[in-house]
Amino acid sequence: MAKIVLKIDVDTLRGTREGVPNLLAALAEHKAMATFLFSLGPDHTGWALKRVFRPGFLKKVSRTSVVEHYGFKTLMYGTLLPGPDIGKRAADVMRTVQTAGHETGIHTWDHTYWQDNVRTRDAAWTQRQMSQAHARFAQIFGAPPLTHGAAGWQMNNHAFRQIDAWGMKYSSDGRGEAPHYPIVDGVRLNHVQMPTTLPTVDELLGIDGRDINGVAEHLLALTRDPAQDHVFTLHAELEGQKLAPLFRQLLAGWRRQGHDLVTMGDYYATLDLAALPARPVVWGEIPGRSGDLILEGQAA
């Protein structure tokens, strides 16, 4: 039975407090498991407004109704309002995920700061950001994290090497087709990358006139093959709030298709590690999303 890994990025304080409980309810209803990746430090979502000058950003914002999904107050964090510390103010909600039996991991320390800066930063900056997230995770959950999923699919070579240094066996930091070992600076690393294989809801919504039902139909068409595994990334701020009905449509549809709905750790346990290829880390664009992000390259 093919597997669909449900990888949930939690970016904001509102997404943690409101979106996560809604997602837990939907997952329980459909007997599905998921990996929740948390932003653990300050919520500076408002800083993202400077992306207005990035090609394609305004078009994406107009399609996905950013204010409706994130809320006006969240969009002021880091600008007109101070950025609240998510890990301090919503640790109790994060622990409910663990109590419900789902997997938890690191998304980032400061989502917007990481996403907008990591590509060009040095080892010291990268290590400082990642160490803060690692320490906060251990403080909240009482144990070190098992996995990582980069904010905005943005990384640098130092960050990939840090995942190895932590001893993590698997991570999901880019987009691609299948699990592989990442090659960084010509060196094959030890951990397995499990890239997001399906388009995200915000990359599809509004394209070619697609509404919520059209997005669900499109995604379900991509998962019809009963033998093909997938990794699907969703967001607590979207599928956990206004787009919750869409997520329930997907869960029901994937159940009808016969898929197992699993965590990253569950998926990793089924892989034939010796047979996995090594792939270089590259940058590129994908339809429906502005800017470059980490992609799975082709073997030389």
ABEGO torsion letter per residue (X at the ends): XBBBBBBBBBABAAAAAAAAAAAAAAAAAAGBBBBBBBBABBBAAAAAAAAAABBGAAAAAAAAGAAAAAEAAAAABGBABBBBBAAAAAAAAAAAAAAAGBBBBBABABAAAAAAAAAABBAAAAAAAAAAAAAAAAAAAGBBBABBBBBGGBBBAAAAAAAAAAGBABBBABBEABBBBBBBGGBBBABBBBBBABBBAAAABGBGGBBAAAAAAAAAAAAABAABBBBBBBBAABAABAAAAAAAAAAAAAAAAGBBBBBAAAAAAABBAAABBBBBBBBBBBBGBBEBBBBBBBBX
